[in-house]
Amino acid sequence: MLAPFLLQGQTGRDAVRVGWRARPSRRDTADQEVEVDDRSTYPAGLLTFLLGSLAGASIALLFAPQSGRETRRTVGRKVRDGMGAARDLSQRVVTRGRDIRDEASRTLSEALDTAERGAESTIERARRSTDTTL
C-alpha cells in the first residue's frame, strides 16, 4: 500500500508532501513506530481532478466521430457557455460579499450605538451620584 510522506521535521500546516512510499503492513508496525500523514489536501485533490478532466477531454476530442470543424464549433460553444456560467457565478459571489459586508457594517454600527448609549447612561448616573454625595 502506498502512502504520502513528508519532509523530515515538518508537521501541521507547513508540512509538504514530497512523494509516496510503501506503508508498512500492520504486523510490521508492532515492531516499529512509523508516522504517516494520511490526510489528503483539498487543493492537491482538486488539481488532480482538473488535470484528469483535461486529459479525458483531450482524449475524447482525439477520438470524436465529428469532423474537425464541428468539433471546434462544439468546443467553442462549450467554452462560451462555461465563460458565461463563470461570469454569472462571479457576479453572485460579488453580490453576496457586498451583502455580507453591508450586514456586518449595520451590525457593527448598531453595536457601537448601543455601547455609546450605555456609556452615556453610565456617565450620567455617575454624575448624578457624585452630585448627590457632595
DANOR-V164454 format. One line per field, one symbol per residue. ss: DSSP state (@ for helix, = for strand, . for the rest). psi: psi as a letter, one per 40 degrees, with the letter a starting at -180 (. if undefined). A space follows every 10 residues. Layout:
ss=???
psi=???
This chain:
ss=.=====.... .@@@..==== ==...@@@@. .......... .@@@@@@@@@ @@@@@@@@@@ @@.....@@@ @@@@@@@@@@ @@@@@@@@@@ @@@@@@@@@@ @@@@@@@@@@ @@@@@@@@@@ @@@@@@@@@@ @@@.
psi=hiiiiiiheh iadeihheai ihhiiddded dihhhhhehi hddddddddd dddddddddd ddeieiiddd dddddddddd dddddddddd dddddddddd dddddddddd dddddddddd dddddddddd dde.
